[in-house]
Amino acid sequence: MTSKPQINAENKEAIDLFIDALWIESGLSKNTLSAYRSDLTSYARFLGDTLLFAASQADIQRFLAFLLAQGTKSSSSARVLSTLRRFYRYGIRERKATADPCVQVRSPKQGRPLPITMSERQVSDLLSAPDTSIALGMRDRAMLETLYATGLRVTELVKLTRLEINLDVGVVRIVGKGNKERLVPLGEQAVDWVQQYLLEARAELLKWRQSDALFVTARGSAMTRQAFWYLIKKYAKQAGIEQVLSPHTLRHAFATHLINHGADLRSVQMLLGHADLSTTQIYTHVARERLQSLHAQHHPRG
């Protein structure tokens, strides 16, 4: 197996300093910072001995062409270019670079894909899949109910602590991207299932161990993103749902179903924790497609 080429020490230091600055200034999540680092590391490997702050517009265009030849999606290439733009803006601000080589580089053309969502019947089938007669199944039902009731990102869900959920009021306190805090209603059914989990299952899973995490594993540790992803797939198979699901699919379903039932876009934006309303607007397209499909299916002249 061919090992990946090393990046020189100066480029590695430049990337480390940029990531540290991002974390301090923006409070981005570990996953987002990891994505920035991965993009810049790939770019540095491509450049070889060329220093990052000495790269030209031609270097960036060649790198994007290389990604395209490797089969990278346009959306991923656009994300990489966004990373480079932020990196070079930082370089100019810190006087490490004299010019931004990204200025004249056009972002790869891409259509904005509609998020994959689920019908309300599919959600109901998925939520009913865990065997709630056992502690693990009770936990999984509580997690699924919470995810659909709140539209949380999976990282936000697995990081929930007992202090961040108030069952008396029926809300969860979320510290999301950029350290922005929001309160999200939990809903009666999710409150009931979380309450049952806390009373009947959590102590059994923890045994004698202590944990601040709301949702814990049989080993007493907090649930991980990867483990919950696996559970979603397992329960989708049990429920007879053929489409590929992920925790984010339930977040999409949360938003789409709210809009289908008359919620206004600004409220959905606040619940999802989107910084920009344009990010939330894609759910109106999903809802419109659903209405068109129902019209075509049921209207006598459809």
Contacts in CASP RR format, 6 or more apart in sequence:
PFRMAT RR
TARGET T0000
AUTHOR 0000-0000-0000
METHOD contacts of the structure
MODEL  1
MTSKPQINAENKEAIDLFIDALWIESGLSKNTLSAYRSDLTSYARFLGDT
LLFAASQADIQRFLAFLLAQGTKSSSSARVLSTLRRFYRYGIRERKATAD
PCVQVRSPKQGRPLPITMSERQVSDLLSAPDTSIALGMRDRAMLETLYAT
GLRVTELVKLTRLEINLDVGVVRIVGKGNKERLVPLGEQAVDWVQQYLLE
ARAELLKWRQSDALFVTARGSAMTRQAFWYLIKKYAKQAGIEQVLSPHTL
RHAFATHLINHGADLRSVQMLLGHADLSTTQIYTHVARERLQSLHAQHHP
RG
4 45 0 8 1.000
5 45 0 8 1.000
5 48 0 8 1.000
6 45 0 8 1.000
7 15 0 8 1.000
7 41 0 8 1.000
7 44 0 8 1.000
7 45 0 8 1.000
7 48 0 8 1.000
8 44 0 8 1.000
8 48 0 8 1.000
8 49 0 8 1.000
8 51 0 8 1.000
10 51 0 8 1.000
11 44 0 8 1.000
11 47 0 8 1.000
11 51 0 8 1.000
11 52 0 8 1.000
12 44 0 8 1.000
14 51 0 8 1.000
14 52 0 8 1.000
14 53 0 8 1.000
14 96 0 8 1.000
15 37 0 8 1.000
15 40 0 8 1.000
15 41 0 8 1.000
15 44 0 8 1.000
15 52 0 8 1.000
18 36 0 8 1.000
18 40 0 8 1.000
18 87 0 8 1.000
18 90 0 8 1.000
18 91 0 8 1.000
19 33 0 8 1.000
19 36 0 8 1.000
19 37 0 8 1.000
21 90 0 8 1.000
21 94 0 8 1.000
22 28 0 8 1.000
22 33 0 8 1.000
22 36 0 8 1.000
22 86 0 8 1.000
23 33 0 8 1.000
26 178 0 8 1.000
27 178 0 8 1.000
27 179 0 8 1.000
28 36 0 8 1.000
28 177 0 8 1.000
28 178 0 8 1.000
29 155 0 8 1.000
29 176 0 8 1.000
29 177 0 8 1.000
29 178 0 8 1.000
31 155 0 8 1.000
32 177 0 8 1.000
35 79 0 8 1.000
35 83 0 8 1.000
36 83 0 8 1.000
36 86 0 8 1.000
36 87 0 8 1.000
39 79 0 8 1.000
39 80 0 8 1.000
39 83 0 8 1.000
39 84 0 8 1.000
40 52 0 8 1.000
40 83 0 8 1.000
40 84 0 8 1.000
40 87 0 8 1.000
42 80 0 8 1.000
43 52 0 8 1.000
43 63 0 8 1.000
43 80 0 8 1.000
43 84 0 8 1.000
44 52 0 8 1.000
46 62 0 8 1.000
46 63 0 8 1.000
46 66 0 8 1.000
47 55 0 8 1.000
47 59 0 8 1.000
47 63 0 8 1.000
50 59 0 8 1.000
52 87 0 8 1.000
53 91 0 8 1.000
53 96 0 8 1.000
53 97 0 8 1.000
55 101 0 8 1.000
56 101 0 8 1.000
57 101 0 8 1.000
57 102 0 8 1.000
57 103 0 8 1.000
57 104 0 8 1.000
57 105 0 8 1.000
59 101 0 8 1.000
60 81 0 8 1.000
60 84 0 8 1.000
60 101 0 8 1.000
60 102 0 8 1.000
60 105 0 8 1.000
61 105 0 8 1.000
63 80 0 8 1.000
64 77 0 8 1.000
64 80 0 8 1.000
64 81 0 8 1.000
64 105 0 8 1.000
64 108 0 8 1.000
67 76 0 8 1.000
67 77 0 8 1.000
67 80 0 8 1.000
68 77 0 8 1.000
68 108 0 8 1.000
72 80 0 8 1.000
73 110 0 8 1.000
74 108 0 8 1.000
74 109 0 8 1.000
74 110 0 8 1.000
74 111 0 8 1.000
75 110 0 8 1.000
75 113 0 8 1.000
77 108 0 8 1.000
78 107 0 8 1.000
78 108 0 8 1.000
78 110 0 8 1.000
81 102 0 8 1.000
81 105 0 8 1.000
81 107 0 8 1.000
81 108 0 8 1.000
82 107 0 8 1.000
84 102 0 8 1.000
85 100 0 8 1.000
85 102 0 8 1.000
88 97 0 8 1.000
88 100 0 8 1.000
88 101 0 8 1.000
88 102 0 8 1.000
89 100 0 8 1.000
90 96 0 8 1.000
91 97 0 8 1.000
92 98 0 8 1.000
92 99 0 8 1.000
92 100 0 8 1.000
112 282 0 8 1.000
114 282 0 8 1.000
114 285 0 8 1.000
114 286 0 8 1.000
114 289 0 8 1.000
115 248 0 8 1.000
115 249 0 8 1.000
115 252 0 8 1.000
115 256 0 8 1.000
115 282 0 8 1.000
115 283 0 8 1.000
115 286 0 8 1.000
116 243 0 8 1.000
116 244 0 8 1.000
116 249 0 8 1.000
116 252 0 8 1.000
117 249 0 8 1.000
117 252 0 8 1.000
117 253 0 8 1.000
117 256 0 8 1.000
117 286 0 8 1.000
118 126 0 8 1.000
118 241 0 8 1.000
118 243 0 8 1.000
118 245 0 8 1.000
118 249 0 8 1.000
118 250 0 8 1.000
118 252 0 8 1.000
118 253 0 8 1.000
120 257 0 8 1.000
122 239 0 8 1.000
122 241 0 8 1.000
123 148 0 8 1.000
123 250 0 8 1.000
123 253 0 8 1.000
123 257 0 8 1.000
125 239 0 8 1.000
125 240 0 8 1.000
125 241 0 8 1.000
126 144 0 8 1.000
126 232 0 8 1.000
126 235 0 8 1.000
126 236 0 8 1.000
126 239 0 8 1.000
126 241 0 8 1.000
126 245 0 8 1.000
126 250 0 8 1.000
127 141 0 8 1.000
127 144 0 8 1.000
127 145 0 8 1.000
127 148 0 8 1.000
128 239 0 8 1.000
129 235 0 8 1.000
129 236 0 8 1.000
129 238 0 8 1.000
129 239 0 8 1.000
130 136 0 8 1.000
130 137 0 8 1.000
130 138 0 8 1.000
130 140 0 8 1.000
130 141 0 8 1.000
130 144 0 8 1.000
130 235 0 8 1.000
131 137 0 8 1.000
132 138 0 8 1.000
132 141 0 8 1.000
132 196 0 8 1.000
135 200 0 8 1.000
135 201 0 8 1.000
135 202 0 8 1.000
135 204 0 8 1.000
135 205 0 8 1.000
135 218 0 8 1.000
136 201 0 8 1.000
136 205 0 8 1.000
136 218 0 8 1.000
137 201 0 8 1.000
138 193 0 8 1.000
138 196 0 8 1.000
138 197 0 8 1.000
138 200 0 8 1.000
138 201 0 8 1.000
139 197 0 8 1.000
139 201 0 8 1.000
139 202 0 8 1.000
139 205 0 8 1.000
139 215 0 8 1.000
139 216 0 8 1.000
140 231 0 8 1.000
140 235 0 8 1.000
141 193 0 8 1.000
141 197 0 8 1.000
142 190 0 8 1.000
142 193 0 8 1.000
142 194 0 8 1.000
142 196 0 8 1.000
142 197 0 8 1.000
142 201 0 8 1.000
142 215 0 8 1.000
143 157 0 8 1.000
143 215 0 8 1.000
143 223 0 8 1.000
143 228 0 8 1.000
143 231 0 8 1.000
144 232 0 8 1.000
144 235 0 8 1.000
144 250 0 8 1.000
145 189 0 8 1.000
145 190 0 8 1.000
145 193 0 8 1.000
145 194 0 8 1.000
146 152 0 8 1.000
146 157 0 8 1.000
146 160 0 8 1.000
146 172 0 8 1.000
146 186 0 8 1.000
146 190 0 8 1.000
146 193 0 8 1.000
146 194 0 8 1.000
147 154 0 8 1.000
147 157 0 8 1.000
147 247 0 8 1.000
147 250 0 8 1.000
147 251 0 8 1.000
147 254 0 8 1.000
148 190 0 8 1.000
148 250 0 8 1.000
148 253 0 8 1.000
148 254 0 8 1.000
149 185 0 8 1.000
149 186 0 8 1.000
149 187 0 8 1.000
149 189 0 8 1.000
149 190 0 8 1.000
149 254 0 8 1.000
150 157 0 8 1.000
150 172 0 8 1.000
150 174 0 8 1.000
150 184 0 8 1.000
150 185 0 8 1.000
150 186 0 8 1.000
150 190 0 8 1.000
150 254 0 8 1.000
150 271 0 8 1.000
151 184 0 8 1.000
151 250 0 8 1.000
151 251 0 8 1.000
151 254 0 8 1.000
151 255 0 8 1.000
151 271 0 8 1.000
151 272 0 8 1.000
152 160 0 8 1.000
152 172 0 8 1.000
152 174 0 8 1.000
152 184 0 8 1.000
152 251 0 8 1.000
153 176 0 8 1.000
153 247 0 8 1.000
153 248 0 8 1.000
153 251 0 8 1.000
154 225 0 8 1.000
154 228 0 8 1.000
154 229 0 8 1.000
154 246 0 8 1.000
154 247 0 8 1.000
154 248 0 8 1.000
155 225 0 8 1.000
156 174 0 8 1.000
156 176 0 8 1.000
157 215 0 8 1.000
157 228 0 8 1.000
157 247 0 8 1.000
158 213 0 8 1.000
158 215 0 8 1.000
158 222 0 8 1.000
158 223 0 8 1.000
158 224 0 8 1.000
158 225 0 8 1.000
158 228 0 8 1.000
159 213 0 8 1.000
159 222 0 8 1.000
160 172 0 8 1.000
160 213 0 8 1.000
160 214 0 8 1.000
160 215 0 8 1.000
161 212 0 8 1.000
161 213 0 8 1.000
161 214 0 8 1.000
162 198 0 8 1.000
162 212 0 8 1.000
162 213 0 8 1.000
162 214 0 8 1.000
163 212 0 8 1.000
164 172 0 8 1.000
164 173 0 8 1.000
164 174 0 8 1.000
164 214 0 8 1.000
165 171 0 8 1.000
165 172 0 8 1.000
165 173 0 8 1.000
165 186 0 8 1.000
165 194 0 8 1.000
165 214 0 8 1.000
166 172 0 8 1.000
166 173 0 8 1.000
167 186 0 8 1.000
167 191 0 8 1.000
167 194 0 8 1.000
167 195 0 8 1.000
167 198 0 8 1.000
170 185 0 8 1.000
170 186 0 8 1.000
170 187 0 8 1.000
170 191 0 8 1.000
171 183 0 8 1.000
171 184 0 8 1.000
171 185 0 8 1.000
171 186 0 8 1.000
172 183 0 8 1.000
172 184 0 8 1.000
172 186 0 8 1.000
173 181 0 8 1.000
173 182 0 8 1.000
173 183 0 8 1.000
174 181 0 8 1.000
174 182 0 8 1.000
174 183 0 8 1.000
174 184 0 8 1.000
174 273 0 8 1.000
175 181 0 8 1.000
176 182 0 8 1.000
176 273 0 8 1.000
177 273 0 8 1.000
177 275 0 8 1.000
180 273 0 8 1.000
180 275 0 8 1.000
182 270 0 8 1.000
182 271 0 8 1.000
182 273 0 8 1.000
184 271 0 8 1.000
185 271 0 8 1.000
186 194 0 8 1.000
194 214 0 8 1.000
202 216 0 8 1.000
205 216 0 8 1.000
205 217 0 8 1.000
205 218 0 8 1.000
205 220 0 8 1.000
206 216 0 8 1.000
206 220 0 8 1.000
207 220 0 8 1.000
209 220 0 8 1.000
211 220 0 8 1.000
211 221 0 8 1.000
211 222 0 8 1.000
213 221 0 8 1.000
213 222 0 8 1.000
213 223 0 8 1.000
215 222 0 8 1.000
215 223 0 8 1.000
216 222 0 8 1.000
216 223 0 8 1.000
217 223 0 8 1.000
217 227 0 8 1.000
225 247 0 8 1.000
228 247 0 8 1.000
229 246 0 8 1.000
229 247 0 8 1.000
232 245 0 8 1.000
232 246 0 8 1.000
232 247 0 8 1.000
232 249 0 8 1.000
232 250 0 8 1.000
233 244 0 8 1.000
233 245 0 8 1.000
236 243 0 8 1.000
236 245 0 8 1.000
251 272 0 8 1.000
252 283 0 8 1.000
252 286 0 8 1.000
254 271 0 8 1.000
254 272 0 8 1.000
255 268 0 8 1.000
255 271 0 8 1.000
255 272 0 8 1.000
255 280 0 8 1.000
255 283 0 8 1.000
256 283 0 8 1.000
256 286 0 8 1.000
256 287 0 8 1.000
256 290 0 8 1.000
258 267 0 8 1.000
258 268 0 8 1.000
258 271 0 8 1.000
259 265 0 8 1.000
259 268 0 8 1.000
259 283 0 8 1.000
259 284 0 8 1.000
259 286 0 8 1.000
259 287 0 8 1.000
260 287 0 8 1.000
260 290 0 8 1.000
260 291 0 8 1.000
265 277 0 8 1.000
265 280 0 8 1.000
265 281 0 8 1.000
265 283 0 8 1.000
265 284 0 8 1.000
266 277 0 8 1.000
268 280 0 8 1.000
268 283 0 8 1.000
269 277 0 8 1.000
269 279 0 8 1.000
269 280 0 8 1.000
272 280 0 8 1.000
274 280 0 8 1.000
295 302 0 8 1.000
296 302 0 8 1.000
END
